Amino acid sequence: SGTHSSRRDVMQLIHRLVDSHDDVTRYYNETDVGIESYTFSNDPDVATWIQEHVSQMTALMASYPENGGIRMRDPLFKAAFDFSNFHEMSVTNTTDGVRVVQNVVAEVVDTNTKDCAI
């Protein structure tokens, strides 16, 4: 996982998570400065996949644009990568998933994207 993941590894993990969608729960809260989310599963394998996915995506965003992004034809993903340097993110792994806090450090986020998720 992390920066050593190949595109194939990233996509395989995404497909596993999509296939396990019914086993994933996400709570989402808007704050005055960004968002907080808690994504988890009662299935230990799925919980590990969630953690790996967040690690992979965080690494992809940190290495953008040098290492490209994913789904760059999708306006939501393109915007997420293009503006990834306009927020600060804190990731905390839990026993059953991950907590993420994103604080916007510039007014560039389109609030219409908040409903998009895995």
C-alpha positions as CSV (number, residue, x, y, z in Angstrom):
1,S,0.0,0.0,0.0
2,G,1.0,3.7,0.1
3,T,3.3,5.1,-2.5
4,H,4.5,1.6,-3.5
5,S,1.1,0.6,-4.8
6,S,0.8,0.0,-8.5
7,R,-2.2,1.3,-10.4
8,R,-3.4,-2.3,-10.8
9,D,-3.2,-2.8,-7.0
10,V,-5.2,0.5,-6.4
11,M,-7.9,-0.6,-8.9
12,Q,-8.1,-4.1,-7.5
13,L,-8.7,-2.7,-4.0
14,I,-11.3,-0.3,-5.2
15,H,-13.2,-3.1,-6.9
16,R,-13.0,-5.2,-3.7
17,L,-14.5,-2.3,-1.8
18,V,-17.2,-1.7,-4.4
19,D,-18.1,-5.4,-4.2
20,S,-18.3,-5.1,-0.4
21,H,-20.3,-1.8,-0.4
22,D,-23.0,-3.3,1.8
23,D,-20.4,-4.1,4.5
24,V,-19.2,-0.5,4.6
25,T,-20.7,2.3,6.8
26,R,-19.7,6.0,6.5
27,Y,-20.6,8.8,8.8
28,Y,-20.0,12.3,7.4
29,N,-20.1,15.6,9.2
30,E,-19.5,19.1,7.8
31,T,-17.5,21.4,10.1
32,D,-16.8,25.1,10.0
33,V,-13.5,24.4,8.3
34,G,-14.0,21.2,6.3
35,I,-15.3,17.7,6.9
36,E,-14.9,14.8,9.3
37,S,-15.7,11.2,8.2
38,Y,-15.7,7.8,9.9
39,T,-15.7,4.9,7.5
40,F,-15.8,1.4,8.9
41,S,-16.9,-2.2,8.6
42,N,-17.7,-5.0,11.0
43,D,-15.8,-7.3,8.6
44,P,-12.1,-7.2,9.6
45,D,-11.0,-7.8,6.0
46,V,-13.1,-4.9,4.7
47,A,-11.9,-2.7,7.5
48,T,-8.3,-3.4,6.5
49,W,-9.2,-2.7,2.8
50,I,-10.7,0.7,3.9
51,Q,-7.4,1.6,5.6
52,E,-5.4,0.5,2.6
53,H,-7.6,2.5,0.2
54,V,-7.2,5.7,2.2
55,S,-3.5,5.2,2.4
56,Q,-3.3,4.6,-1.3
57,M,-5.4,7.6,-2.2
58,T,-3.5,9.9,0.2
59,A,-0.2,8.8,-1.4
60,L,-1.6,9.4,-4.9
61,M,-2.8,12.9,-3.9
62,A,0.5,13.7,-2.3
63,S,2.5,12.7,-5.4
64,Y,0.2,14.6,-7.8
65,P,0.8,15.8,-10.5
66,E,4.2,14.0,-10.8
67,N,2.6,10.5,-10.6
68,G,-0.8,11.5,-12.1
69,G,-4.2,10.8,-10.6
70,I,-7.0,8.4,-11.2
71,R,-10.2,8.9,-13.2
72,M,-9.0,12.2,-14.4
73,R,-11.8,12.4,-17.0
74,D,-14.3,12.6,-14.1
75,P,-14.6,16.3,-13.1
76,L,-15.0,15.4,-9.4
77,F,-11.8,13.4,-9.3
78,K,-9.9,15.9,-11.5
79,A,-11.0,18.7,-9.1
80,A,-10.0,16.6,-6.0
81,F,-6.5,16.1,-7.4
82,D,-6.1,19.6,-8.8
83,F,-7.0,21.2,-5.5
84,S,-5.5,18.6,-3.2
85,N,-2.9,21.1,-1.9
86,F,-5.7,23.4,-0.7
87,H,-6.6,21.2,2.3
88,E,-4.9,19.6,5.3
89,M,-5.9,16.0,6.1
90,S,-5.5,13.9,9.2
91,V,-6.0,10.2,8.9
92,T,-6.5,7.9,12.0
93,N,-6.8,4.2,11.6
94,T,-9.3,2.6,14.0
95,T,-9.8,-1.1,14.8
96,D,-12.7,-1.2,12.3
97,G,-11.8,1.4,9.7
98,V,-10.6,5.0,9.5
99,R,-11.4,8.5,10.7
100,V,-10.5,11.4,8.3
101,V,-10.5,15.1,9.1
102,Q,-10.1,17.4,6.2
103,N,-9.7,21.1,6.8
104,V,-9.9,23.5,3.8
105,V,-7.1,26.0,3.8
106,A,-8.6,28.0,0.7
107,E,-12.0,28.6,-0.7
108,V,-11.9,26.3,-3.7
109,V,-14.1,23.4,-2.7
110,D,-17.4,22.9,-4.5
111,T,-20.0,21.9,-2.0
112,N,-21.9,19.9,-4.6
113,T,-19.2,17.2,-4.4
114,K,-20.1,16.2,-0.8
115,D,-22.5,13.5,-1.8
116,C,-20.0,11.5,-3.7
117,A,-18.6,8.4,-2.0
118,I,-17.3,4.9,-2.7
